Amino acid sequence: MPMTVGTGLGADPRNVPEQARKLESLGYDIASQGETQHDPFLPLMLGIEHTERMHFSTLAIAFPRAPYITANMAWDLQKYSGGRFELGLGTQVKGHNERRFSVPWVAPGPRMRDYVNTVRAIWDTWQNGTKPDFESDHYQYKLTSPFFNPGPIEHPNIPIVIAAVNPFNARLAGEVCDGIAIHGFSTFKYIREVLIPAVHEGARRAGKDPKDLTIRGGGFIVTGRNEEEVAQAKERSRRQLSFYASTRSYSRVMTTHGWADEAAHLHRLSVEGKWDDMVGIITDDMMEEFCVIGTWDELPAKMREKYAGINSQITFSAGELKNPDEEAQVREIIQELKTIPTVGEV
């Protein structure tokens, strides 16, 4: 499959219609909305309404929502979009599930497997009239009636991708899902040596060809119009990396490079609330491992070097464009990024 290029949609509903039209006109293939400060599903309805070609994806936190709720929202978005929706799910970490969402914590990988299979069982009933008879360790779907069935849709095969930092979920993405959303907190060494082999292993277990999977995300794109903007973006990314690196469940990424002591130090500082002190622990060498860094002019070549043969979808966000010349340059960048070889082409 050819390389596709995505970006973020933005969550403010007042701006989504104009933003979605602009992204489609620039040549983007997909716009996604994560779950940080706002709901990840609601903005997509507006984006879908105001576009014709571009696809849309969530990166929603799964466990606070019952599988039936997620299945219902995805079904409606897929129907309304005419087949332009992708359901992206993530587990989040223990603290946020328990203390932010009031969700009991159990082993997230097996639970995500059950979650995805439950969603698909629900869709199967709606599309094919299959009797609800699904039960797993964490979820069940064994009751419905025509009154609660939205009925079949024209494009019932809704792709599901899951976010992954660790190998278990990467294997799960290849085995039971349609692809993986690689967390930004992943070095390219870690992606090549740990995550991609795990995705391919999962695909082989299920008898799939890895080339048919969506491989999106991974790394930080640090860019700008000129060196000054790049330097500013680099420091914003350094701060964000220090936050992610303090998360103990992400420590395997750090230990792959021999940075276990730095990860432990960052965690201690985060517990103490010393966020500003954390930034300096992320060195320039670490930045080079985690990021693609360059001006707009340099970016296509640098992204080709990092992503060729790994991804089927890459992300590039240009920010607010000031004039038609900048819009034209971004269109050219997007078209050049689409020529990067994808999984299996290198």
C-alpha positions in Angstrom: 0.0 0.0 0.0 1.3 3.6 -0.7 2.4 5.8 2.2 -0.3 8.0 3.6 0.2 11.2 5.5 -1.8 12.2 8.5 -2.1 15.0 11.0 -4.1 16.1 14.0 -7.6 17.5 13.5 -8.0 19.7 16.6 -10.7 19.4 19.1 -12.4 22.9 19.2 -15.7 22.3 17.4 -15.8 26.0 16.4 -12.6 25.5 14.3 -13.0 21.9 13.1 -15.1 22.5 9.9 -12.6 25.1 8.5 -9.6 23.0 9.7 -10.8 19.8 8.1 -11.5 21.5 4.7 -8.0 23.1 4.8 -6.3 19.7 5.6 -8.1 18.0 2.8 -7.2 20.7 0.3 -3.5 20.4 1.4 -3.5 16.7 0.4 -3.7 15.0 3.8 -5.0 11.5 3.7 -6.2 11.2 7.3 -6.8 13.4 10.4 -6.8 12.0 13.9 -8.0 13.1 17.3 -6.5 11.8 20.5 -8.0 11.9 24.0 -6.2 14.4 26.1 -8.2 17.5 27.0 -11.3 16.8 24.8 -13.5 13.9 23.6 -11.9 12.2 20.6 -15.1 11.2 18.8 -17.2 14.4 18.7 -14.8 16.5 16.5 -14.7 13.8 13.8 -18.4 14.1 13.0 -17.8 17.8 12.1 -14.7 16.9 10.1 -16.5 14.2 8.2 -19.4 16.5 7.4 -17.1 19.1 5.8 -14.9 16.8 3.7 -15.3 14.3 0.9 -12.1 12.3 0.6 -10.1 12.5 3.8 -10.3 9.7 6.4 -10.6 10.2 10.2 -9.3 8.3 13.2 -9.6 8.4 16.9 -7.0 7.5 19.5 -9.5 6.9 22.3 -8.9 5.5 25.8 -10.7 2.2 25.7 -11.4 1.0 29.2 -13.5 3.9 30.6 -16.0 3.1 27.8 -17.9 -0.1 27.7 -17.2 -1.9 24.3 -20.9 -1.4 23.3 -20.6 2.4 23.7 -17.5 2.4 21.5 -19.0 0.1 19.0 -22.0 2.3 18.7 -20.1 5.5 18.1 -17.8 3.9 15.6 -20.7 2.4 13.7 -22.4 5.7 13.4 -19.3 7.5 12.3 -18.5 4.9 9.7 -22.0 5.1 8.3 -22.0 8.9 8.2 -18.6 9.0 6.6 -19.3 6.5 3.9 -16.4 4.3 5.1 -13.8 6.9 6.1 -13.5 6.1 9.8 -10.8 4.2 11.7 -11.2 3.3 15.3 -7.9 3.9 17.2 -7.8 2.7 20.8 -5.3 2.9 23.6 -5.0 1.5 27.2 -3.5 4.5 29.0 -1.6 3.7 32.2 -2.7 2.4 35.6 -2.8 5.7 37.4 -5.0 7.5 34.9 -7.4 4.6 34.6 -7.8 4.3 38.4 -7.4 7.9 39.6 -8.7 9.9 36.6 -11.3 7.6 35.0 -12.3 5.5 38.1 -11.7 2.3 36.2 -10.3 -0.8 38.0 -6.9 -1.8 36.6 -6.2 -5.3 35.4 -3.6 -6.6 32.9 -4.1 -4.2 30.0 -2.9 -6.4 27.1 -5.3 -9.3 27.6 -8.1 -6.9 28.5 -7.5 -5.0 25.2 -7.7 -8.3 23.3 -11.1 -9.0 24.9 -12.2 -5.4 24.2 -11.5 -5.5 20.5 -13.1 -9.0 20.1 -16.2 -7.8 22.0 -16.5 -4.7 19.7 -16.2 -6.9 16.6 -18.8 -9.4 18.0 -21.3 -6.5 18.4 -20.7 -5.3 14.9 -21.2 -8.8 13.6 -24.6 -8.9 15.1 -25.6 -5.6 13.7 -24.3 -6.4 10.2 -25.1 -10.1 9.9 -27.8 -10.8 12.5 -25.4 -13.1 14.4 -26.8 -14.2 17.8 -25.0 -12.3 20.6 -23.0 -15.1 22.3 -19.6 -13.6 23.2 -18.0 -14.0 26.6 -14.4 -13.5 27.7 -12.5 -12.9 30.9 -13.3 -9.2 30.9 -16.4 -8.6 28.8 -19.5 -10.2 27.5 -22.1 -9.5 24.8 -25.0 -11.9 25.1 -28.2 -9.7 24.9 -29.8 -7.6 22.3 -33.1 -7.1 20.6 -34.2 -5.5 17.3 -35.1 -2.3 19.2 -31.4 -1.8 20.1 -29.9 -2.9 16.7 -28.9 -0.1 14.4 -28.8 -2.5 11.5 -26.3 -3.1 8.7 -24.2 -0.4 7.0 -22.6 -0.1 3.6 -19.0 -0.3 4.9 -19.0 -2.6 7.9 -15.3 -3.5 8.0 -14.2 -0.7 10.3 -10.4 -0.8 10.8 -9.2 -1.0 14.4 -5.7 0.1 15.4 -4.3 0.1 18.9 -1.6 2.2 20.4 1.5 0.3 21.7 4.7 1.1 23.5 5.5 -2.4 24.7 5.8 -5.7 22.8 2.7 -7.4 24.0 0.4 -4.8 22.6 2.5 -4.6 19.4 1.9 -8.4 18.9 -1.7 -7.9 19.7 -2.0 -5.1 17.1 -0.7 -7.5 14.4 -2.7 -10.5 15.6 -6.3 -9.2 16.3 -6.3 -5.6 14.9 -5.7 -3.9 11.6 -2.6 -2.1 12.7 -0.7 -0.3 15.3 -0.4 3.3 16.3 3.2 3.5 17.6 3.5 5.8 20.5 5.6 9.0 19.9 7.8 8.0 22.8 9.6 5.4 20.7 13.1 5.7 19.3 13.6 4.5 15.8 16.0 1.8 17.1 13.3 0.6 19.5 10.7 0.6 16.7 12.9 -1.4 14.3 14.3 -3.9 16.9 11.4 -4.4 19.2 8.0 -3.1 18.0 8.0 -4.0 14.3 9.2 -7.6 14.9 6.4 -8.0 17.5 3.8 -6.7 15.1 4.9 -9.1 12.4 5.0 -12.0 14.8 1.4 -11.2 15.8 0.4 -11.0 12.1 2.0 -14.4 11.4 0.1 -16.0 14.3 -3.1 -14.9 12.7 -2.1 -15.9 9.1 -1.9 -12.2 8.0 0.5 -10.5 5.7 2.2 -7.7 7.6 2.2 -5.6 4.5 -1.6 -5.4 4.9 -1.4 -3.7 8.3 -1.5 0.0 9.1 1.7 1.0 10.8 1.4 4.6 11.9 3.2 7.0 14.2 6.4 6.7 16.1 8.9 9.3 17.0 8.6 13.1 17.2 8.6 15.4 14.2 10.5 18.5 15.2 10.2 21.0 12.4 9.6 24.6 11.4 10.0 27.1 8.6 13.5 28.0 9.7 16.2 27.1 12.2 14.8 29.4 14.8 11.4 27.7 14.7 13.1 24.3 14.7 15.0 25.2 17.9 11.8 26.3 19.6 10.1 23.1 18.5 13.0 21.1 19.8 12.7 22.5 23.3 9.0 21.9 23.4 9.6 18.3 22.4 12.4 17.9 24.9 9.9 18.9 27.7 7.3 16.4 26.4 9.9 13.6 26.2 10.9 14.3 29.7 7.3 13.8 30.8 6.9 10.5 28.9 10.3 9.2 30.0 9.2 9.5 33.6 6.5 6.9 33.1 7.6 3.6 34.5 5.6 1.5 32.1 7.5 3.1 29.2 10.9 2.4 30.8 11.8 -0.4 28.3 12.3 2.2 25.6 14.9 3.9 27.8 16.6 0.7 28.8 17.0 -0.3 25.2 19.6 2.6 24.9 21.1 2.1 28.4 19.2 5.0 29.9 17.7 3.1 32.9 19.3 5.4 35.4 17.9 8.5 33.7 14.5 7.0 33.5 14.5 6.3 37.2 15.7 9.8 38.0 13.0 11.3 35.8 10.3 9.2 37.6 11.5 10.5 41.0 11.4 14.1 39.9 7.9 13.6 38.5 6.7 12.2 41.8 8.2 15.3 43.5 6.5 17.6 40.9 9.8 19.0 39.7 8.7 19.2 36.1 11.2 22.0 35.1 14.1 20.0 36.5 13.3 17.0 34.3 13.9 18.8 31.0 17.7 19.0 31.2 18.0 15.2 31.6 16.9 14.8 28.0 20.1 15.2 26.1 20.6 16.1 22.5 21.7 12.6 21.8 18.4 11.3 23.2 16.6 13.9 21.0 18.3 12.5 17.9 17.1 9.0 18.8 13.5 10.0 19.4 13.0 12.7 16.8 13.2 13.7 13.2 14.6 17.2 13.4 14.8 19.6 10.4 13.3 22.6 8.6 10.5 22.1 6.1 13.1 22.0 3.3 15.1 19.3 5.1 12.2 17.3 6.4 11.2 14.9 3.5 14.7 13.5 3.1 15.1 13.1 6.9 11.7 11.4 7.3 12.5 9.1 4.4 15.7 8.1 6.2 13.9 7.3 9.4 10.6 5.8 8.2 11.3 4.0 4.9 10.3 0.4 5.1 8.7 0.7 8.6 5.5 2.8 8.3 2.5 2.8 6.1 1.4 6.1 7.5 3.4 9.0 8.8 2.5 12.3 10.5 3.4 15.8 9.6 1.9 18.9 11.2 2.8 22.2 9.8 0.9 24.4 12.2 -0.8 27.6 11.1 0.0 28.6 7.6 0.4 32.3 6.9 0.1 32.7 3.2 -0.5 30.9 -0.1 3.2 30.3 -0.6 3.4 28.4 2.6 0.3 26.4 1.7 2.0 25.5 -1.7 5.2 24.4 0.1 3.2 22.2 2.5 1.4 20.6 -0.4 4.7 19.7 -2.0 6.1 18.3 1.3 3.0 16.1 1.7 3.3 14.8 -1.9 7.0 14.1 -1.4 6.3 12.2 1.9 3.8 10.0 0.0 6.7 8.6 -2.1 8.5 7.2 1.0 8.6 3.4 0.6 6.3 1.6 3.0 6.4 -1.8 4.8 7.8 -4.5 2.5 9.1 -2.0 -0.1 12.6 -1.8 1.2 
